[in-house]
Amino acid sequence: MRHSLLVAALLALLPCSALAADAQMEALATKVDGKVQAWRRDIHQHPELGNREVRTAKLVAEHLRALGFDDVRTGIATTGVTAVLRGGQPGPRIALRADMDALPVTERSDLPFASKATSTFRGEPVGVMHACGHDAHVGILLGVAEALASIKAELPGEILFVFQPAEEGPPDGEEGGAEEMLAQGIFDRFKPQAVFGLHVFSTLNAGQVGWRSGPAMAASDRFNIVVQGRQTHGSRPWGGVDPIVASADLIGTAQTIVSRRQDISRLPVVLSFGAIKGGIRYNIIPDAVELVGTIRTFDEGMRQAVFADLKNVAESVAKAHGATAVVKVPDTKGNPVTANDPALTARVVPSLRKAVGDANVVEMGLVMGAEDFSFYAREVPGFFFFVGATPRGQDAIKAPSNHSPEFFLDEEALKVGTRAMLQVVLDHQHGTGG
């Protein structure tokens, strides 16, 4: 009895609005759970590559219009969609973002809604799959939009909903992604005071939410190297210059750039080759080989040093083989470091704990993956968090990662993501965060 009275007394000391937000959040989320799952499954079954998200964008825009959102805009940065929810009470202006694009990956799963889609990428036929979970991001944000629209009259402030194409990068020769959304004025028309986003993540178990203050995800840059040799018959390699052998040597030597030339005890660095293309027939040594890959860093000085070292290695190794190398580093605009604003993070993390419980909120280390959410967070204070995707009881570190053809999303992540984002928004708009 004394314990019950003590609990009641402690609860009475808490702000009424904070208690109400918890109950309100759960009620709002429960109403949209089924729809979030249905949207996610539909989008998963019909994935679209960057700047080609026509069907997904149409689904998003039609739903936002049906909810009565203001200023629903389409075709931004090719297929992007934005809309504004204006609450009935005065309050902050914020933005919420979800990415819509899939990857050129052929799905390997027995899900009844598995993707069978195909397309063309870099001139080659490919399967298309939501191997990074952007289908979940769209479903969650649509659910959050519907939940908040249902309490529009009592909601403080204004919220810009951003459904973005080409987070994974636009097709060669095209502009796209967050940087292009901003270039086309989405924050000029609606300048938020803060921006929020989330990402489902294989290295966390379902039910968990991860966060980090300050630098959280790496900067990413793409490089392109063309090793030029001289074509000859495979039986007479001395009659030409073999760019394949030169490229193999180059790739091996390039591994020393990180392992022997960077102080990775200070900050991590990654240099990875993702594609090698050269030759077409077993008995012809080709003229040229193309290599493409990625560099991940957290420090601008280290970034520039890797660029210089890669150029030196490529040109020097190629020359040693009698070949030449043309290096473009970066050959496309990369993503800057994704950094969470420390003050905003301190306010928001209590909301995550409120939504999913203290034990399920994990402070994470640096993530070498990159996100173009970083462009939004350079304009206004931002907070980007992670939602566990791997089923409970499974070792999340060993689970197929994001970008794998076997990437699997436990749909508990949809419920967790919806609740976490709703709680963040409700607390922030009501001023009841940490």
C-alpha positions as CSV (number, residue, x, y, z in Angstrom):
1,M,0.0,0.0,0.0
2,R,2.8,2.4,1.0
3,H,4.6,1.5,-2.3
4,S,1.4,2.3,-4.3
5,L,1.0,5.6,-2.6
6,L,4.7,6.4,-3.2
7,V,4.3,5.6,-7.0
8,A,1.2,7.7,-7.2
9,A,3.0,10.6,-5.4
10,L,5.9,10.4,-7.8
11,L,3.7,10.3,-10.9
12,A,1.9,13.3,-9.6
13,L,5.1,15.2,-9.7
14,L,5.6,14.5,-13.4
15,P,4.3,17.0,-16.0
16,C,0.8,16.0,-17.1
17,S,1.7,16.7,-20.7
18,A,4.5,14.1,-20.5
19,L,2.2,11.4,-19.2
20,A,-0.4,12.3,-21.7
21,A,2.1,12.1,-24.6
22,D,3.0,8.5,-23.7
23,A,-0.6,7.3,-23.7
24,Q,-1.4,9.5,-26.8
25,M,1.6,8.2,-28.7
26,E,0.7,4.5,-28.1
27,A,-2.9,5.1,-29.1
28,L,-1.9,6.9,-32.3
29,A,0.7,4.3,-33.2
30,T,-1.6,1.4,-32.6
31,K,-4.2,2.9,-35.0
32,V,-1.7,3.0,-37.9
33,D,0.3,-0.2,-37.2
34,G,-1.6,-2.3,-39.8
35,K,-1.3,0.4,-42.5
36,V,2.4,0.9,-41.9
37,Q,3.0,-2.8,-42.4
38,A,0.8,-2.9,-45.6
39,W,2.6,0.1,-47.1
40,R,6.0,-1.3,-46.3
41,R,5.1,-4.7,-47.9
42,D,3.6,-3.0,-51.0
43,I,6.6,-0.8,-51.5
44,H,9.0,-3.7,-50.8
45,Q,7.3,-5.7,-53.6
46,H,7.5,-2.8,-56.0
47,P,11.0,-1.3,-55.5
48,E,12.4,1.5,-57.7
49,L,15.9,2.7,-58.2
50,G,17.0,6.3,-57.4
51,N,15.3,9.0,-59.4
52,R,12.9,6.4,-60.7
53,E,10.6,6.2,-57.6
54,V,7.5,7.1,-59.7
55,R,5.1,4.6,-58.2
56,T,6.3,5.2,-54.6
57,A,6.1,9.0,-55.0
58,K,2.5,8.7,-56.4
59,L,1.4,6.5,-53.4
60,V,3.0,9.0,-51.0
61,A,1.5,12.1,-52.6
62,E,-2.0,10.7,-52.9
63,H,-2.0,9.7,-49.2
64,L,-0.8,13.1,-48.0
65,R,-3.4,14.8,-50.1
66,A,-6.1,12.5,-48.7
67,L,-5.0,13.4,-45.2
68,G,-5.5,17.1,-46.0
69,F,-1.8,18.2,-45.9
70,D,-1.0,21.6,-47.2
71,D,1.4,22.5,-50.1
72,V,1.8,18.9,-51.4
73,R,4.6,19.2,-54.0
74,T,5.9,16.5,-56.3
75,G,8.7,16.1,-58.8
76,I,11.3,17.7,-56.5
77,A,14.8,16.5,-57.4
78,T,13.0,14.3,-60.0
79,T,10.6,12.2,-57.9
80,G,10.7,13.8,-54.4
81,V,7.6,14.7,-52.5
82,T,7.1,17.3,-49.7
83,A,4.1,18.4,-47.8
84,V,3.3,20.5,-44.7
85,L,1.1,19.6,-41.7
86,R,0.1,22.8,-39.9
87,G,-1.0,22.2,-36.3
88,G,-3.8,24.1,-34.7
89,Q,-1.6,25.5,-31.9
90,P,1.5,27.7,-32.0
91,G,4.8,25.8,-31.8
92,P,8.1,24.9,-33.5
93,R,8.7,24.2,-37.1
94,I,10.4,20.9,-37.8
95,A,11.1,18.5,-40.8
96,L,10.8,14.7,-40.9
97,R,12.5,12.8,-43.7
98,A,12.3,9.4,-45.3
99,D,14.2,8.1,-48.3
100,M,12.4,6.1,-51.0
101,D,14.9,4.4,-53.3
102,A,15.9,0.8,-53.6
103,L,19.2,-0.9,-54.7
104,P,20.4,-2.8,-57.8
105,V,20.3,-6.1,-55.7
106,T,18.5,-9.3,-56.6
107,E,16.5,-10.4,-53.5
108,R,17.2,-13.9,-52.1
109,S,14.2,-14.6,-49.7
110,D,11.0,-16.6,-49.6
111,L,8.9,-13.7,-48.4
112,P,5.4,-13.7,-50.0
113,F,6.0,-10.1,-50.9
114,A,9.6,-10.5,-52.1
115,S,10.7,-8.3,-55.0
116,K,10.8,-9.8,-58.5
117,A,11.5,-6.4,-60.1
118,T,14.3,-5.8,-62.6
119,S,15.9,-2.8,-64.1
120,T,19.1,-1.5,-65.7
121,F,22.0,0.0,-63.8
122,R,25.2,1.3,-65.3
123,G,24.1,-0.3,-68.6
124,E,23.5,-3.8,-67.2
125,P,20.4,-5.7,-66.3
126,V,19.9,-6.0,-62.5
127,G,17.4,-7.1,-59.9
128,V,16.0,-4.4,-57.7
129,M,15.4,-4.8,-54.0
130,H,14.8,-2.7,-50.9
131,A,18.0,-4.1,-49.4
132,C,18.6,-1.1,-47.2
133,G,15.1,-0.8,-45.6
134,H,13.9,2.4,-47.3
135,D,10.6,0.7,-47.8
136,A,10.3,0.6,-44.0
137,H,11.3,4.3,-43.8
138,V,8.5,5.3,-46.1
139,G,5.9,3.2,-44.4
140,I,6.9,4.5,-41.0
141,L,6.8,8.2,-42.1
142,L,3.4,7.7,-43.8
143,G,2.1,6.2,-40.5
144,V,3.5,9.1,-38.5
145,A,1.9,11.5,-41.0
146,E,-1.5,9.9,-40.6
147,A,-1.2,9.7,-36.8
148,L,-0.3,13.4,-36.5
149,A,-2.9,14.5,-39.0
150,S,-5.6,12.9,-36.7
151,I,-4.7,15.3,-33.9
152,K,-4.0,18.3,-36.1
153,A,-6.2,20.7,-34.2
154,E,-4.3,20.1,-30.9
155,L,-0.8,19.7,-32.5
156,P,1.6,22.6,-31.9
157,G,3.7,24.0,-34.7
158,E,4.2,23.0,-38.3
159,I,5.9,19.9,-39.8
160,L,7.5,19.5,-43.2
161,F,7.4,15.9,-44.4
162,V,10.2,15.1,-46.9
163,F,10.0,11.9,-49.0
164,Q,13.4,11.9,-50.8
165,P,14.6,10.0,-53.9
166,A,18.1,8.7,-54.6
167,E,19.6,8.6,-51.1
168,E,21.9,5.8,-52.5
169,G,23.0,8.2,-55.2
170,P,21.5,9.2,-58.5
171,P,22.3,7.4,-61.7
172,D,25.5,8.5,-63.5
173,G,25.1,11.8,-65.2
174,E,22.1,12.9,-63.0
175,E,21.6,15.0,-60.0
176,G,19.6,13.8,-57.0
177,G,19.2,13.1,-53.3
178,A,19.2,15.4,-50.4
179,E,21.6,17.9,-51.8
180,E,19.4,18.4,-54.9
181,M,16.2,18.6,-52.7
182,L,17.8,21.5,-50.9
183,A,19.1,23.0,-54.1
184,Q,15.5,23.1,-55.4
185,G,14.5,25.1,-52.3
186,I,12.6,22.8,-49.9
187,F,14.2,24.6,-46.9
188,D,13.8,28.0,-48.6
189,R,10.0,27.5,-48.8
190,F,9.8,26.0,-45.3
191,K,12.8,26.6,-42.9
192,P,12.6,24.2,-40.0
193,Q,14.2,24.7,-36.7
194,A,15.2,21.0,-36.5
195,V,15.2,17.9,-38.8
196,F,14.7,14.3,-37.8
197,G,15.3,11.0,-39.6
198,L,15.7,7.3,-38.9
199,H,17.3,4.2,-40.5
200,V,16.5,0.5,-39.9
201,F,19.8,-1.2,-39.1
202,S,20.9,-4.8,-39.2
203,T,23.4,-4.6,-36.4
204,L,20.7,-3.9,-33.9
205,N,18.0,-6.3,-32.8
206,A,14.3,-5.6,-33.2
207,G,13.1,-3.6,-30.3
208,Q,16.3,-1.6,-30.0
209,V,17.0,2.0,-30.9
210,G,20.5,3.3,-31.4
211,W,21.8,6.9,-31.2
212,R,25.0,8.9,-31.1
213,S,25.8,12.5,-30.3
214,G,28.0,14.5,-32.7
215,P,29.6,12.6,-35.6
216,A,27.6,9.4,-36.2
217,M,28.1,8.3,-39.8
218,A,31.0,8.7,-42.1
219,A,31.5,11.0,-45.0
220,S,31.5,9.0,-48.3
221,D,33.2,9.6,-51.6
222,R,33.1,7.6,-54.7
223,F,36.2,7.2,-56.8
224,N,36.7,6.0,-60.4
225,I,40.0,4.7,-61.9
226,V,40.6,3.7,-65.5
227,V,43.7,1.7,-66.1
228,Q,44.7,2.0,-69.8
229,G,46.8,-0.7,-71.4
230,R,47.1,-2.0,-75.0
231,Q,44.9,-4.8,-76.3
232,T,46.5,-8.1,-77.5
233,H,45.8,-11.8,-77.9
234,G,45.7,-13.7,-74.7
235,S,48.4,-16.1,-76.0
236,R,50.8,-13.2,-76.7
237,P,50.7,-10.9,-73.6
238,W,54.1,-9.5,-74.5
239,G,52.4,-8.0,-77.6
240,G,50.4,-5.5,-75.5
241,V,50.1,-4.0,-72.0
242,D,47.8,-6.0,-69.6
243,P,45.6,-3.6,-67.7
244,I,44.0,-6.5,-65.8
245,V,47.3,-7.5,-64.1
246,A,48.1,-3.9,-63.5
247,S,44.7,-3.4,-61.9
248,A,45.1,-6.5,-59.7
249,D,48.4,-5.1,-58.4
250,L,46.9,-1.6,-57.9
251,I,44.0,-3.1,-55.8
252,G,46.4,-5.0,-53.6
253,T,48.7,-2.0,-53.1
254,A,45.8,0.3,-52.4
255,Q,45.0,-1.7,-49.2
256,T,48.2,-0.2,-47.6
257,I,46.7,3.3,-47.9
258,V,44.6,2.6,-44.8
259,S,46.6,-0.1,-43.1
260,R,50.0,1.6,-43.3
261,R,49.4,5.3,-44.1
262,Q,46.5,6.4,-42.0
263,D,46.4,6.7,-38.2
264,I,43.3,4.6,-37.6
265,S,43.9,4.7,-33.9
266,R,42.6,8.3,-34.1
267,L,39.6,7.8,-36.4
268,P,38.6,5.0,-38.7
269,V,39.0,5.1,-42.5
270,V,37.7,2.7,-45.1
271,L,38.8,2.3,-48.8
272,S,36.8,-0.4,-50.7
273,F,36.6,-1.4,-54.3
274,G,33.0,-2.2,-55.4
275,A,33.3,-2.9,-59.1
276,I,35.9,-4.0,-61.7
277,K,35.0,-4.0,-65.3
278,G,37.3,-5.0,-68.1
279,G,37.4,-7.4,-71.0
280,I,34.8,-9.4,-72.8
281,R,36.4,-12.6,-74.0
282,Y,38.6,-15.3,-72.4
283,N,41.5,-15.0,-74.9
284,I,41.7,-11.2,-75.4
285,I,43.7,-9.0,-73.1
286,P,41.6,-5.8,-73.2
287,D,42.6,-2.2,-73.7
288,A,41.3,-0.9,-70.4
289,V,39.9,-1.8,-66.9
290,E,37.6,0.4,-64.9
291,L,37.6,0.3,-61.1
292,V,35.1,2.1,-58.9
293,G,34.9,2.2,-55.1
294,T,34.2,4.2,-52.0
295,I,36.2,6.1,-49.4
296,R,34.8,6.6,-45.9
297,T,36.3,9.1,-43.4
298,F,35.4,11.3,-40.4
299,D,38.2,14.0,-40.8
300,E,38.8,16.3,-43.8
301,G,42.6,16.1,-43.5
302,M,42.5,12.3,-43.6
303,R,40.0,12.4,-46.4
304,Q,42.3,14.5,-48.6
305,A,45.3,12.4,-47.7
306,V,43.5,9.2,-48.9
307,F,42.6,11.0,-52.2
308,A,46.3,11.9,-52.7
309,D,47.6,8.5,-51.8
310,L,45.1,6.7,-54.0
311,K,46.1,8.9,-57.0
312,N,49.8,8.2,-56.3
313,V,49.3,4.5,-55.9
314,A,47.2,4.1,-59.1
315,E,49.4,6.2,-61.3
316,S,52.7,4.7,-60.0
317,V,51.6,1.0,-60.1
318,A,50.1,1.4,-63.6
319,K,53.3,3.0,-64.8
320,A,55.3,0.1,-63.3
321,H,53.3,-2.2,-65.7
322,G,53.7,0.1,-68.7
323,A,50.1,1.2,-68.4
324,T,48.5,4.5,-67.4
325,A,45.8,5.3,-64.8
326,V,43.3,8.2,-64.9
327,V,42.0,8.8,-61.4
328,K,38.9,10.8,-60.5
329,V,38.6,11.2,-56.7
330,P,35.9,11.9,-56.1
331,D,34.2,11.7,-59.5
332,T,30.8,12.6,-58.0
333,K,29.8,14.7,-55.0
334,G,30.1,12.7,-51.8
335,N,28.1,12.9,-48.6
336,P,29.5,14.8,-45.6
337,V,29.7,13.3,-42.1
338,T,26.3,12.8,-40.6
339,A,26.5,14.6,-37.3
340,N,23.8,14.8,-34.6
341,D,23.5,18.2,-32.9
342,P,24.6,17.6,-29.3
343,A,22.0,19.9,-27.7
344,L,19.1,18.5,-29.8
345,T,20.4,14.9,-29.1
346,A,20.2,15.7,-25.3
347,R,16.6,16.7,-25.7
348,V,15.6,13.8,-27.9
349,V,17.2,10.7,-26.3
350,P,14.8,10.9,-23.3
351,S,11.9,10.6,-25.8
352,L,13.5,7.5,-27.3
353,R,13.8,6.0,-23.8
354,K,10.2,6.9,-23.1
355,A,9.0,5.2,-26.3
356,V,10.9,1.9,-26.1
357,G,12.3,1.7,-22.6
358,D,15.8,2.5,-21.2
359,A,17.2,-1.0,-21.7
360,N,16.4,-0.9,-25.5
361,V,18.1,2.4,-26.2
362,V,21.8,1.9,-27.2
363,E,24.5,4.5,-27.5
364,M,26.4,3.5,-30.7
365,G,30.0,3.7,-31.9
366,L,30.9,5.4,-35.2
367,V,29.1,3.9,-38.2
368,M,31.1,3.7,-41.4
369,G,28.0,3.7,-43.5
370,A,27.0,7.1,-44.9
371,E,23.8,9.0,-45.3
372,D,22.8,12.1,-47.3
373,F,20.6,13.2,-44.3
374,S,23.9,14.9,-43.5
375,F,23.0,17.7,-46.0
376,Y,19.8,18.6,-44.1
377,A,21.7,18.5,-40.7
378,R,24.2,21.0,-42.1
379,E,21.4,23.5,-42.7
380,V,19.6,23.1,-39.3
381,P,20.2,21.1,-36.1
382,G,19.5,17.4,-37.0
383,F,19.0,14.1,-35.2
384,F,19.3,10.8,-37.0
385,F,18.7,7.5,-35.1
386,F,18.8,3.8,-35.8
387,V,16.0,1.2,-35.4
388,G,17.0,-2.5,-35.0
389,A,16.0,-4.8,-37.9
390,T,17.4,-8.2,-36.9
391,P,15.0,-10.6,-35.1
392,R,15.4,-11.0,-31.3
393,G,17.7,-13.9,-30.4
394,Q,19.7,-13.7,-33.6
395,D,23.3,-12.4,-33.4
396,A,22.8,-9.0,-35.1
397,I,26.5,-8.6,-35.8
398,K,26.4,-11.8,-38.0
399,A,23.1,-11.1,-39.6
400,P,23.0,-10.2,-43.3
401,S,23.7,-6.5,-43.5
402,N,22.0,-3.7,-45.1
403,H,22.7,-3.9,-48.9
404,S,22.8,-7.7,-48.8
405,P,20.5,-9.7,-51.0
406,E,19.5,-11.6,-47.8
407,F,18.9,-8.5,-45.7
408,F,15.8,-9.2,-43.6
409,L,13.6,-6.8,-41.7
410,D,11.8,-8.0,-38.6
411,E,8.6,-6.1,-38.9
412,E,8.7,-5.3,-35.2
413,A,11.0,-2.6,-36.4
414,L,8.0,-0.8,-38.1
415,K,6.2,-0.6,-34.7
416,V,9.3,0.6,-32.9
417,G,10.2,3.1,-35.6
418,T,6.7,4.5,-35.7
419,R,6.5,4.9,-31.9
420,A,10.0,6.3,-31.5
421,M,9.4,9.0,-34.2
422,L,6.0,9.9,-32.9
423,Q,7.3,10.3,-29.4
424,V,10.2,12.4,-30.6
425,V,7.7,14.7,-32.5
426,L,5.1,14.9,-29.7
427,D,7.7,15.7,-27.1
428,H,9.5,18.2,-29.2
429,Q,6.4,20.1,-30.3
430,H,5.0,20.2,-26.8
431,G,8.4,21.1,-25.3
432,T,8.5,18.1,-23.0
433,G,11.7,16.4,-24.1
434,G,14.9,16.1,-22.0
